[in-house]
Amino acid sequence: MKGSDFVIRKGTWVKIEQQVLDNTQRAPQLPDDTKKVPFIMWTKGFLVEDAEMKGDATVETLTGRQVSGTLMEVEPSYEHDYGSYIPELIRIGKDLRKELWGGDING
């Protein structure tokens, strides 16, 4: 450890960051603004050993892979959504259930 007073314990759910490609390794057909930045991967998992924020860390993912990177966040949540209310998504779900299982989805 680097001497920090705040150590994140082994087994804690965290998010790490790993640079996969630097900007010079990006594909030439990408838009210019994309080519200027490195390609970064974020992975969530359980710490394999105690670690410090912004320090090196290894996690075990829910699928059992071990991935190493820089510790970025403790107990991250899932923050994605499908945006504002989209009526088509409601109908698609209802129609799909009806098609897969037949009849009224409520009975």
N, C-alpha and C positions, 0 to 999 in steps of 0.2 A: 504494500500500500504506500501511497505517497505522503502519509501523515495527516490526512484529512480527519476531521472529527466525525464525519458522517459516512458510515460504511453501510452499503446495502447488502443485506444478508443473502447467503446461498438459499436458493429455493424461491426467491421473490420473483413475481411476474414483472418483466421489464421489456423495454424496447431498445434494441441496439441498432447502430448505423454502420454500414460497411460500404466503402467506395469500391464499386465493381470495375469501372473504367474511368480513367482521367479524361479530361476534355480532348486531349490529343488522340485518344483511341476511339472517339465516337465515329459513327458511320458518316461518310461524306454527304449522303443525301438528306440528312436531318436539317431542319430549319437552322439558320445561323444562330439564333438566340439559344437554341437547345445545344448546339455543338460547343458553345462557350463554357458549359458547366459540366462537371463530372456526373457520371451515372451512379446514383446512390441507391442502396437497398436497405430497407428497414425490416427487421425481423423481431417478432415477439416470442418470448419464451421464458423459462425459469432459469435463473442464474445457477451455473454449475459450481461457482465459488463466490465468496464475498467479493465485492467490487465497489469502486467509487464512481460517482457521476463523472462523465467525460473521460473516464479511464477505460482501459482495455477490459473486456468482459466476454465470457462465453456463455451462451444460453443453450438449453435443450428445448426444442420446439415441441408442440403438441404431437407432431408426427415422429418424434424421437431423434431428429437431426441435431447435431451440435454445430453451432455457428458462432464465430467470433467477430467482434467489432467493438465500437465505442459505445459505452452505456449512455443513453440519451434520456430515458424516461422511466420512472418507477410506476408500476401499476397503471399502464396505459389503458385507455378505453377505446372502444371502436367508435369512430366519429363519422363514419360515412352514412349517407342517406340517399334517397332518390329525389331529393329536392322537394319542391312544393307538391301539394296534393295532385296526383295524376289519376284522373278517373279511369283511364284505360287500364292501369295496373290493377285496379279493383275488379274490373270486369274480366280481365284476362285470368286472374286467379280463380274467380267463380266459374268461368267457362271451362277452364282446365280441369278443375275438380269434378265438374259435371261430366266431362268427356271421359276422364279416367275411371271414375267410379259409378257413373250413371245416375240419373234421377236428380232429385233435389239434394243439394249439399247439406241441408239441415235435417234430413230425415230419411 
